[in-house]
Amino acid sequence: MRIGILGQRRSWHVQTLQDAFLKRGIPCDFLSITKIIAGVSHQPYASSEGVNLEEFDALVIRSIPSGSLEQVIFRVDVLHRLENLGVMVINSATTLERSVDKYFTSSLLEDAGIPTPRTVVTERFESAMEAFVQFKDVVVKPLFGSEGKGIVRVQDEDMAYRVFKALELGNYVFYVQEFIPHFNRDIRVFIIQDEPVAAMVRESDLWKTNIARGAKARPLDITPEFRELSVKAAKTLGAFYAGVDILEAEDGRLLVTEINGIPGWYGLQGATGIHVADLIAKNLIEFLSQKRK
C-alpha cells in the first residue's frame, strides 16, 4: 500500500499524518502540489518532484494554495484525472470544489434542508447594499478563504458603503451574510467517514471564533442533535473527513456556517486529546484494505 500527501509545505499536520501512517508500517511521501507536471497522451500522466502520482493508492490533500485562477483550476483538474486513473484522493476533487467556495457550500446546505444563515451573493454593489439594509447587521466574507481572514462585520450603512465600494474596485463577489448573535462561540465537529470523532467549543472575547484568530477551545460532548446535523452536512459534500462549523444562536437555533474540506486539527487535538491523524490513517488504511478484497 502506498500513500502520499499533497500540499504546499511540510506543516505540523503533514508530520502528524506521516507519523500516523509510519506507525502502521506505511511510509508516507510528501509532495508539492505546486510542482505537478501533467501529461496528455504522454506519460507520466501526473507527477511531482519526479514521483509518479499514479502509483499511489491514495493521496491526502493538505493544501491547495492560492494562485491565479488558472493555477488553482489546473491543480484541481489533476486531482480529477488521478481519480479517473484509480487513485483515491481525499478529500475528492469534487468535495474540495464544493467546500472551498462559500456560496457553493451554503447553497448545497440549504438544498439538503440543513439550516444556514440567510445570505446574499452578488456581483452588484447596489444589490449588496440592499442586502445590508435588509439584514442591518452583516458579516462580509471572501468567497474563498479560511481561518477567519478577510471577514468583517458591518453594522453601519456608511461603513457598508465604504466596504462594498472597496470590494467593487477589486472586482470581488459580495458575500453578505446576516450576523447571528452566538455568545461569541461556535462548535467544530470533526467527521471521518460519516462518524463524529471529536468536537470542541471555540470561545472568544470577540465575535470571531477561529483558533487562528485567538479563540480558546474546550472539549464538547457530541449530542445526538450535533451528530445528526454534522454528519448530514459532511455527507452533503461527499467528504471522507471534514470539519463542520455550527453556530448555536442565542435564540436557540443551530446553523451550519461552513464545512472545511481540508480541516486542521491542532486546536481540536489540544482541546480534546484525541489524535485525529491516527484516526484518519486508521480509517483510510481500513477503507483501502476493504476495497482490495
Secondary structure, 3 states (H helix, E strand, C coil): CCEEEEECCCCHHHHHHHHHHHHCCCCEEEEEHHHEEECCCCCCCEEECCEEHHHCCEEEECCCCCCCHHHHHHHHHHHHHHHHCCCEEECCHHHHHHHHCHHHHHHHHHHCCCCCCCEEEECCHHHHHHHHHHHCCEEEECCCCCCCCCCEEECCHHHHHHHHHHHHHCCCCEEEEECCCCCCEEEEEEEECCEEEEEEEEECCCCCCCHHHCCEEEECCCCHHHHHHHHHHHHHHCCCEEEEEEEECCCCCEEEEEEECCCCCHHHHHHHCCCHHHHHHHHHHHHHHHHHC
